[in-house]
Amino acid sequence: QVQLVEFGGGLVQPGGSLKLSCSVSGRFSAIRTSGWYRQAPGKQRELVATMDSESRPNWEDSLRGRFTIWRDHNKNMVYLQMNRLEPEDTAVYYCYAQDWGMREFWGQGTQVTVSS
């Protein structure tokens, strides 16, 4: 069983930065894909970025360039660096993982609020 725990959300001013971290319990080698989704109030959950086992990213194109995703296999961690944040980035951010059996796992979510 895979468990995901997010860290690092909070309140930030427009133009600021935040780094989200996701701790992945279980065998990291069992993870096929991991990454981040987000859900803004009144909207559906949407892709931010995921990364496969060979570290190839899959992006929501509008976020590429402001956000960076990477995995640390030694620490069983997945990270999301968010720069030049905008009020439209306000959402609950969820860590996501899919194993080789195509089962999906979600973290509990962490709130990111971009406001002055």
Long-range contacts (C-beta under 8 A, 24 or more apart in sequence): 1-26, 2-26, 2-30, 2-31, 2-97, 2-99, 2-103, 2-105, 3-105, 4-95, 4-96, 4-97, 4-105, 4-106, 4-107, 5-95, 5-107, 5-108, 6-93, 6-94, 6-95, 6-107, 6-108, 6-109, 6-110, 7-110, 8-110, 9-93, 9-110, 9-111, 9-112, 10-111, 10-112, 10-113, 11-113, 11-114, 11-115, 12-85, 12-112, 12-113, 12-114, 13-114, 13-115, 13-116, 14-85, 14-86, 14-87, 14-114, 14-115, 14-116, 15-84, 15-85, 16-85, 16-114, 17-81, 17-82, 17-83, 17-84, 17-85, 18-81, 18-82, 18-85, 18-112, 19-79, 19-80, 19-81, 19-82, 20-79, 20-80, 20-82, 20-93, 20-95, 20-110, 20-112, 21-77, 21-78, 21-79, 22-77, 22-78, 22-79, 22-80, 22-95, 22-107, 23-76, 23-77, 24-76, 24-77, 24-78, 24-95, 24-97, 25-76, 28-73, 28-76, 29-53, 30-99, 30-100, 31-97, 31-98, 31-99, 32-98, 32-99, 32-100, 32-102, 33-96, 33-97, 33-98, 34-71, 34-78, 34-95, 34-96, 34-97, 34-98, 35-69, 35-78, 35-80, 35-95, 35-96, 36-69, 36-78, 36-80, 36-93, 36-94, 36-95, 36-96, 37-93, 37-94, 37-96, 38-89, 38-91, 38-92, 38-93, 38-94, 38-112, 39-91, 39-92, 39-94, 39-109, 40-88, 40-90, 40-91, 41-90, 41-91, 43-91, 45-94, 48-80, 48-93, 49-80, 50-96, 51-78, 82-112, 85-112, 85-114, 86-114, 87-114, 87-115, 88-114, 89-114, 90-114, 90-115
